[in-house]
Amino acid sequence: MTRRDFIRRLAALAAAAGFGRGGAALGADDAAAASSAPQGAAGGRSGRSHPLAGKALPPWKPGEFQVHFIYTGVCESLFWIMPDGTTMLLDCGDHPAWKRGKKALWILPDGNRTAPEWIARYVERVNPAKRDVDYLMITHHHSDHAGMEGWGAGTRDWNGETLSVSGFLQAADTLRFRYAFDRGWPDFAEPIPNGLCDSRSFPHVRKALAYLAERDGTQLRRFEVGAVDQIAQLRGGAATDGFSVVNIAGNGRILRRDGTVRDLYEDMHGVRRLNENGMSLGLLAKYGPFRLYAAGDFSDSFTRPDGTKCNIEKELAKELDPVDVAKVNHHGHHSMPQELVAALRARVWTASVWDQLHITDDVLARLADRAAYPGPRLVAPGVFSPERRYASRGKAFTRDIAPEALDAGHVVVTVAPGGAAYTVAYVTADDESMRVAGAYDFLSAGC
């Protein structure tokens, strides 16, 4: 029996235990919403009956905004195609997830290539410019988002330095990046002086970015919280009015509603080692009425010197309005407090997972909580692992999980020109065929 056969047998056992492919029946609030919603928008259950199911994912078309949540099994990586064809690779990790033992997931299509190699091949398949990517953005300095020292496909000597061919650096052997954003460039001294952080990725990121600047001419830029045009459409040619990207978080700072920037770690500088997850870069994409939230691993709780407690996700929640699609913070690992869930009110929640424990039950329960906000929602992680679905069998929140998540796949959000409607598709990760396993159609909440 192959590993894939074993996983599918576990899926069958999970279904028999109460987590079926079709999910549970819709609640009363879901049924009310169904009466005026397009196919799939009521309970997120068009799935395998969708016209795209069984076919290859259609290529991006000018005017569409497309976000690919690439499944790797060991890291997080998103690929954006903006309405005019401008592209961005948002994270490209390389993480020794095998050390998780029985908690580890599987690299797909297989382990004959590393995660960055699979990511680069995926990008070449869907990128209208093939290997040329306009932006590279590293949300924060952790291996599952950027790669790390001492891990990857060997080393490379450069200017007296030893580079680990890991994460985005290995992907850059295939892809070419025009610009690269990082939270710390050029001096990497704020807010963690001299690279004092909880990560072996910091020296890797610093050296790898400098290497790409010299080798490829990649232009390095510091991410500025509050900017509304730092990530801009560069290619033109399509009607792209109404599309923008807002920088809402970075280096522990968040954008307030009034346009000012608040430093959540203001009282903590020099007091203790800060949490690298709290440094994550966060974005809000807007396209007409459509909204998408993505903020890396933005998650941390700490006690200030005066004894008061701070949860950074709760603080960010005060500054956010509802969105259509939201990427769950920190892979859904004990993140997403109710305040943030209630603020975002997403119709679709997705997550990049690389561990059998992602998404944890406490997070799933909050995402499904109709007390936080009413109405149907679709929870669409890259995979709902065998261990997670066994542990969660019979629990009410399973009704919101896309059945396609029982088998690992890439989650692709395609927003129609103008932003009034969007489709969420599961694309098989078993091979490189780009076959759609199931898809769901939605109207943007702002319509």
C-alpha positions in Angstrom: 0.0 0.0 0.0 1.4 3.4 -1.0 1.3 6.4 1.4 -1.3 8.0 -0.8 -3.5 4.8 -0.6 -3.0 4.8 3.2 -4.1 8.4 3.5 -7.2 7.7 1.4 -8.0 4.7 3.5 -7.8 7.0 6.6 -10.1 9.4 4.8 -12.6 6.6 4.3 -12.4 5.7 7.9 -12.9 9.3 8.9 -16.0 9.5 6.7 -17.4 6.4 8.4 -16.8 8.0 11.8 -18.9 11.0 10.9 -16.9 13.3 8.7 -18.5 12.7 5.3 -17.5 14.0 2.0 -20.6 16.1 1.7 -20.4 17.7 5.2 -23.4 18.2 7.5 -26.7 19.8 6.7 -26.8 23.6 6.6 -28.1 25.4 9.6 -31.1 27.8 9.6 -28.9 30.8 8.9 -27.2 29.1 6.0 -30.5 28.1 4.5 -31.7 31.7 4.7 -28.6 32.9 2.8 -29.0 30.2 0.2 -32.2 31.6 -1.2 -30.5 34.5 -2.9 -26.9 33.2 -3.4 -25.3 31.8 -6.5 -24.3 28.1 -6.8 -21.9 27.2 -4.1 -22.2 30.4 -2.1 -24.9 29.2 0.3 -23.1 26.3 1.9 -20.0 26.1 -0.2 -21.2 22.7 -1.5 -21.1 22.9 -5.2 -17.7 21.2 -5.0 -17.3 18.2 -7.3 -20.5 19.2 -9.3 -19.0 22.5 -10.3 -18.4 22.9 -14.1 -14.6 23.2 -13.5 -14.4 19.9 -11.6 -12.3 17.3 -13.4 -10.9 19.8 -15.8 -7.6 21.7 -15.9 -7.7 25.0 -14.1 -8.2 27.7 -16.7 -5.2 30.0 -17.1 -5.3 33.5 -15.7 -7.0 36.1 -17.9 -6.3 39.9 -18.0 -8.6 41.6 -15.6 -8.7 38.7 -13.1 -7.1 38.8 -9.7 -5.8 35.4 -8.8 -4.2 34.0 -5.6 -2.7 30.6 -5.5 -2.2 29.0 -2.0 0.4 26.5 -3.1 0.4 23.2 -1.1 3.9 21.9 -0.3 3.4 19.9 3.0 6.3 21.7 4.6 5.9 25.5 4.2 3.8 28.4 3.2 3.8 30.0 -0.3 1.3 32.2 -2.1 1.5 33.3 -5.7 -0.5 36.4 -6.8 -1.4 37.5 -10.3 -2.9 41.0 -10.3 -5.4 42.2 -12.8 -2.8 43.7 -15.2 -0.5 40.6 -14.9 1.8 41.9 -12.2 2.9 39.0 -10.1 4.2 38.4 -6.5 5.6 35.3 -4.7 4.5 35.8 -1.1 6.8 33.5 1.0 8.7 30.4 -0.2 9.8 28.3 2.7 11.9 25.2 3.2 11.3 23.6 6.6 12.6 20.4 8.1 9.0 19.3 8.9 10.1 15.6 8.9 11.3 16.3 12.4 7.6 16.3 13.4 7.6 12.6 13.0 4.1 11.2 12.9 2.8 14.8 12.8 4.5 15.5 9.5 2.5 15.9 6.3 3.7 14.7 2.9 5.4 16.6 0.1 3.4 16.4 -3.1 3.6 15.4 -5.9 6.5 13.4 -4.3 9.7 13.8 -2.3 12.0 13.7 -5.3 12.1 17.5 -5.4 12.3 20.0 -2.6 9.4 22.3 -1.7 11.0 25.3 -3.4 11.6 23.3 -6.5 7.9 22.3 -6.6 6.9 25.9 -5.9 9.1 27.3 -8.8 7.6 24.7 -11.2 4.1 25.6 -10.1 4.8 29.3 -10.6 6.2 28.7 -14.1 3.0 26.8 -15.0 0.5 29.6 -14.0 2.6 32.7 -14.4 1.8 34.7 -17.6 5.4 35.8 -17.6 6.7 32.3 -16.9 9.9 32.6 -14.8 9.9 36.4 -14.4 8.2 37.5 -11.2 7.7 41.1 -10.4 7.7 40.9 -6.6 9.1 38.6 -3.9 7.9 39.2 -0.4 9.1 37.4 2.7 6.5 38.0 5.5 9.0 37.2 8.3 12.2 35.3 9.1 11.0 31.8 9.8 12.1 28.7 7.8 8.6 27.7 6.8 8.3 31.1 5.0 11.8 31.8 3.9 14.2 28.8 4.3 17.0 28.7 6.8 20.7 28.3 7.4 22.0 24.7 7.4 19.0 23.3 5.6 18.2 22.8 1.9 19.8 21.6 -1.3 23.5 22.1 -0.3 25.5 25.3 0.0 27.0 28.0 -2.2 30.1 30.1 -1.7 29.6 33.8 -2.4 31.8 36.8 -1.4 33.3 34.9 1.5 29.9 33.8 2.7 28.3 30.4 2.8 24.7 30.4 1.4 22.3 27.7 2.1 20.4 26.8 -1.0 17.1 26.9 0.8 13.6 28.5 0.5 13.3 31.4 -1.8 16.9 31.3 -2.7 16.5 27.8 -4.3 13.3 29.0 -6.1 15.4 31.9 -7.5 17.5 29.4 -9.4 14.5 29.0 -11.6 12.6 32.3 -11.1 13.8 35.9 -11.5 12.5 38.6 -9.2 12.4 42.3 -10.1 11.8 43.6 -6.6 12.0 42.0 -3.2 10.4 43.2 0.0 11.6 42.4 3.5 10.7 43.7 6.9 14.3 44.5 7.9 16.2 45.7 4.8 18.6 47.5 4.5 20.1 47.3 8.0 17.9 44.6 9.6 18.3 46.5 12.9 14.6 47.4 13.7 12.9 46.4 15.8 15.2 43.6 16.7 18.7 45.0 17.0 21.6 43.2 15.3 19.4 40.3 14.2 18.5 39.3 17.8 15.5 37.1 16.9 14.1 33.6 17.6 15.1 32.3 14.2 17.9 30.7 12.2 16.3 32.2 9.1 17.5 35.8 9.7 21.1 35.3 8.4 19.8 33.3 5.5 17.4 36.0 4.5 20.0 38.8 4.9 22.6 37.0 2.7 20.2 35.6 0.2 18.6 38.9 -0.6 22.0 40.5 -1.0 23.1 37.7 -3.3 20.0 38.1 -5.5 20.6 41.9 -5.7 24.1 41.2 -7.0 23.4 38.2 -9.3 20.0 39.2 -10.8 19.8 42.9 -10.1 16.8 42.4 -7.8 15.9 45.7 -6.3 15.5 45.4 -2.5 12.9 47.5 -0.6 11.8 47.9 3.0 8.2 47.2 3.6 6.4 50.3 4.8 3.3 49.9 7.0 0.6 52.2 5.9 1.7 52.4 2.2 -1.1 52.1 -0.3 0.9 52.0 -3.5 4.2 50.3 -2.6 2.8 47.1 -4.1 1.5 48.4 -7.4 0.5 47.1 -10.8 3.5 47.4 -13.1 2.4 45.8 -16.4 -0.7 47.8 -17.5 -2.7 46.8 -20.5 -5.8 45.7 -18.7 -8.7 47.7 -17.2 -7.6 47.5 -13.6 -9.3 50.4 -11.9 -10.3 49.7 -8.3 -7.4 47.3 -7.5 -5.0 48.2 -4.7 -2.9 46.6 -2.0 -2.6 48.2 1.5 0.3 47.4 3.8 -1.6 46.8 7.1 1.1 45.2 9.4 4.8 44.7 9.7 7.6 44.8 12.3 5.0 44.6 15.1 3.3 47.8 13.7 -0.3 48.0 12.5 -2.2 50.5 10.4 -4.9 52.3 12.2 -8.3 53.3 10.7 -7.2 56.9 10.8 -4.1 56.3 8.7 -1.6 56.5 11.5 0.7 53.6 12.5 0.8 52.0 15.9 3.8 50.1 17.3 2.4 47.2 19.3 5.9 46.4 20.7 6.7 50.0 21.6 7.2 49.2 25.3 9.0 46.0 24.6 12.1 47.2 22.7 15.1 46.1 24.6 13.0 44.3 27.2 13.0 40.9 25.8 13.5 38.9 22.6 10.5 39.6 20.4 8.4 37.1 18.6 9.3 36.8 15.0 5.7 35.9 14.1 4.6 39.3 15.4 7.0 40.9 12.8 4.9 39.4 9.9 4.0 41.6 7.0 0.3 41.9 6.4 -1.7 42.9 3.3 -5.2 43.8 2.4 -6.0 43.5 -1.3 -8.9 45.4 -2.7 -10.6 44.9 -6.1 -13.8 46.7 -6.5 -16.1 45.2 -3.8 -13.8 42.3 -3.2 -11.4 42.1 -0.2 -8.6 39.6 0.7 -6.6 39.5 4.0 -3.2 37.8 4.3 -0.7 38.5 7.2 1.8 35.7 7.4 2.0 34.3 10.9 0.8 37.5 12.6 0.2 36.1 16.1 1.6 36.9 19.6 0.6 37.5 23.2 2.8 39.1 25.7 2.9 41.0 29.0 4.1 44.6 29.0 6.5 46.0 31.5 3.5 47.6 33.4 1.9 44.2 33.8 -0.9 44.7 31.1 -1.4 41.9 28.6 -1.5 42.4 24.8 -2.7 40.0 22.1 -1.6 41.5 18.8 -4.3 39.8 16.7 -7.0 41.4 19.0 -5.4 44.8 18.5 -5.3 44.4 14.7 -9.0 43.4 14.8 -9.9 46.8 16.0 -8.6 48.3 12.7 -10.1 45.9 10.2 -13.4 45.6 8.3 -15.0 42.5 6.8 -13.3 40.7 3.9 -14.4 38.0 1.4 -11.4 35.7 1.7 -9.0 35.5 4.7 -5.8 33.5 5.1 -5.8 32.2 8.7 -2.8 33.5 10.7 0.0 31.1 11.8 -1.4 28.1 9.9 -4.4 28.0 12.2 -2.2 26.9 15.2 -4.0 28.4 18.2 -4.4 31.7 16.5 -7.4 33.8 15.3 -9.1 35.0 18.5 -12.8 35.6 18.3 -12.3 39.4 18.0 -10.3 38.9 14.8 -12.8 36.4 13.4 -15.7 38.7 14.1 -13.9 41.7 12.5 -13.0 39.9 9.3 -16.3 38.0 8.9 -14.8 36.1 6.0 -17.0 34.1 3.6 -14.0 31.9 2.9 -11.2 31.0 5.3 -8.1 29.3 3.9 -4.8 28.2 5.5 -1.4 27.0 4.5 -0.8 23.9 6.6 2.3 21.8 7.0 1.6 19.8 10.1 -1.1 17.2 11.1 -2.2 19.6 13.9 -3.1 22.5 11.5 -5.9 23.8 11.8 -6.4 23.2 15.6 -9.8 22.6 17.0 -10.0 25.8 19.0 -9.4 27.8 15.8 -11.9 25.8 13.7 -14.5 26.3 16.4 -14.0 30.1 16.3 -14.1 30.2 12.5 -17.4 28.3 12.6 -18.9 30.3 15.5 -22.2 32.0 14.3 -22.1 34.1 17.4 -19.0 35.8 16.0 -20.9 36.5 12.8 -24.0 34.9 11.2 -24.3 33.2 7.9 -22.5 30.4 6.0 -18.8 30.2 5.4 -16.4 27.8 3.8 -13.2 26.7 5.5 -10.7 25.7 2.8 -7.3 24.6 4.2 -4.7 23.0 1.9 -5.5 19.8 3.6 -7.6 18.6 6.6 -5.2 15.9 7.8 -6.0 12.4 8.8 -5.1 13.1 12.4 -7.1 16.3 12.5 -10.3 14.8 11.0 -10.1 11.8 13.3 -9.8 14.0 16.3 -12.6 16.3 15.1 -15.0 13.6 14.0 -18.6 14.5 14.8 -17.8 18.1 15.8 -20.2 20.8 14.5 -17.5 22.9 12.8 -16.7 20.1 10.3 -19.8 21.1 8.3 -18.0 24.2 7.1 -14.8 22.4 5.9 -14.5 21.9 2.2 -14.7 18.1 1.5 -11.9 18.5 -1.0 -9.6 19.3 2.0 -9.7 15.6 2.8 -7.1 15.2 0.1 -4.2 17.7 -0.1 -4.5 20.4 -2.8 -3.6 23.9 -3.9 -6.4 26.4 -3.1 -6.8 29.0 -5.9 -8.9 32.1 -5.6 -9.9 33.7 -8.9 -11.6 37.1 -8.7 -13.6 38.1 -11.8 -12.8 41.4 -13.6 -14.1 44.2 -11.5 -14.2 42.1 -8.3 -18.0 41.4 -8.1 -17.6 37.6 -8.0 -15.0 35.0 -7.3 -14.3 31.3 -7.5 -12.4 29.1 -5.0 -11.0 26.0 -6.6 -9.1 23.0 -5.2 -6.4 21.9 -7.6 -4.8 18.5 -7.2 -1.4 18.4 -5.7 -0.9 14.7 -6.6 0.6 15.7 -9.9 1.2 18.8 -12.1 -1.9 18.4 -14.2 -3.7 21.4 -12.5 -6.8 19.3 -12.5 -9.6 20.8 -10.4 -11.0 18.5 -7.7 -13.9 20.9 -6.8 -14.8 24.5 -6.9 -17.2 27.1 -5.4 -18.7 30.3 -6.7 -19.4 33.4 -4.6 -20.5 37.0 -4.9 -18.3 39.5 -3.2 -19.9 40.8 0.0 -19.6 44.5 -1.1 -22.0 43.9 -4.1 
